[in-house]
Amino acid sequence: MRAYMVIIIQLMIWSGFTYIEWLSRFDWYIYKMIMFFIFFYLAIVIGNWIIHSTRKTMMITFISLSLYSFLHIVLLSLW
């Protein structure tokens, strides 16, 4: 149940990243990469705070990032 909760929270974090990236669409790509790493770190810290296992947190973070990327690509292709 904790893993499911972390995935949902991390999907909200990735959604927030997408919104912030949309707001800063005219910024340089280096700033967007820095912002991605900040959100990635935030997702890991929150996941590790809930799960208390670094290995499981990293695995769940990559799963949620992959899931969100897949959904993002599919929804953009439908747009």
N, C-alpha and C positions, 0 to 999 in steps of 0.2 A: 504494500500500500504506500510505503514511503517513496518507492521508486516512481510510482504513478504520480504522486503529488509533485515530485521534483520535475518530472517531464512536463507536467502542466505549467508549473511555475517557469521553467526554462522556455517553454513555448511563448509564454507571455513576455519574457525578456527578449527573445528573438523578434517578437512582434514590435516591441518598443524600439529595438535597433532598426528595424525596417522603417518605422515611422520617423525616427530621428534622421536616418539616412535620406529619406524623402525630403525632409525639411532642409537638409544641407546638400541638395543635389548640385549646387554650383561650387562646392568646396573641392579642394584638390584630393586626389585619391589617397595620398599619404595620410591625410587627416581621417579619411574614412577607414583606413586600415588600423590606425591607432584607436579609433572609436570601436571598431570590431573587437580588438584585443581587450579593451576595457569591458565591453559587454560580455566577452568570453570569460574573463576573470571573474566578473560579477556572477555569472551563471555557475562557475565552479565553486566559488566561495559559498553561495547560498545552498547549492547542492550538497557540499561537504558539511555544512552546518546542520542539515537535516539528516543526512545518511550516516555520517561519521566514518566513512570509508573512502579514501582517496581513489582507490582503484575502481570501485563501483561508481563513484561520482564522475570520473573521467569517462567511463563507458556510457553512462546514462547521458552525459553531456554530448558526446559524439552521436549518440542515437537521436537525441532531440534535435540537434543541429542538422543531421541528415534528414530527419522527418520534415523539419521546417523548410529546408532547402528544396526538398522534393515537392512539397505542397506549394511553395512559392513559385517554382518553375512551372508547375502544372497550372496554377491559377493565372500566371502571366501569359501562358500560351492561350488560355481561353479568353483573355481580355482582348 
